[in-house]
């Protein structure tokens, strides 16, 4: 009887020890989970480009928002993707015949048929690529791509080796292309991108990308950055005659507002370590990256892309010389804000945000607001 009682006491004691041990483990796990939750970085903005439901014809927006729709149609965002077979695309591609550099590499483009084909001839062999899409509005450049299926049936793309650049009004190698032509089939025609990179390319030039097991449905694709890319699908807004509307831009934080644009124009935390340096002019093409390095941003709780830019207007329709934008803060009240030490009253951009040309014939306005010692690049690294 005593042995039985002792055994029971020992069993209950062991049970309590096990319970305490597992209780401690559970408490520690909860603490770790809470710590991770508290220290996790904020999530990226919701990207609507793969959201399938609720889109309406873009022309529907113009029925009520006539002024905004008319002006936005002239922006670069509204013209950033078109079929390679459009008259505008064909006309530009015809000019590649005038490029001596392209001819010396054995490049020829046939723009006469129902489809566009690029050909590369080398050592008696000829390779070809069907060009399907033209990326870019032409304000800076245009780049063509051809799509093709991989072994799983998903769409990859080949980025054409030659792009047209507005500044030089001519063709040059597309940024990122190797200097020497490789011996692969597409080597003389361009670079082959896998499906994930293909999605990223279309992601920044489309409002909606319909994908079926990785296959790009061109018939349902909504090209260009349109109203619904920034404001979301608007079927419910139309059905309720405006009673339901997008509120995601209301009371948005400063950094989240910038990150909306940075979905395509690049976030600073997406750069490779060591890329963000004052002497690296390769980052001028990524406006949000530079803006976040600026004292104007760091010392303000309000400065965003929208402080200076109206996304509904083309740049040429905006006063973008950086006078009224700058004097919103640098207003002559030295107790709060500094004024120009050089005594200038206009043309702020010339010194503080100059247009910088990198290793390719494109000039981008440097959004790292500062006093630059030079306006031409001394060292430009390729973007990751």
Secondary structure, DSSP 8 states (H G I E B T S, - for coil): -HHHHHHHHHHHHHHHHHHHHHHHHHHHHHHHHHHHHHHS-------GGG--SS---THHHHHH-HHHHHHHTTSSGGGSEEETTSHHHHHHHHGGGG-HHHHHTTEEEE-SSSSEEEEEEETTEEEEEEE-EEES-SSSEEEEEEEEE-TTS-EEEEEEEEEEETTTTEEEE-TT--SS--SSTTTTTEEEE-HHHHHHHHHTTEEE--EETTEE-TTT-EES--HHHHH---HHHHHTTTSS---TTTT--HHHHHHHHHHHH--GGGS-TT---TT-GGGTT-HHHHHHHSHHHHT-SS--HHHH--TTS-GGGS--SSSHHHHTT-SS-TTTS---TT---S-HHHHHS-EEE-SSS-EEE--S-S--S-SS-S------
